[in-house]
């Protein structure tokens, strides 16, 4: 695990906020990315993907069932991102940021999206 923002390509990446109770993990696999956000209290969590200009391109915390988070009993919430925008259009290769937030804080991870 590393503090701050980390890059993720084909390997798993971890990011921790200044509050060590928050953890964000991004894993690239076939069909997209699995994003796990852990908070000690298991508070409600939202997650979204942003491009380098700061524009939100995918809302992971709601909307389509395939991208909505599922909560676990251990305070970990898992989201799936298929590399597409909310409109369903595939996103270009490049750098994106996954931001997860709960009542306990915010964690951000840098993702290098390699395309479909």
Buried (B, 14 or more C-beta within 10 A) or exposed (E): EEEEBBBBEEEEBBBBBEEEBBBBBBBBEEEBBBBBBBBBEBBEBBBBBBBEEEEEBBBBBEEBEEBBBEEEEEBBBBBBBBBBBBEEEEBEEEEBBBBBBBEBBBBBBBBBBEEE
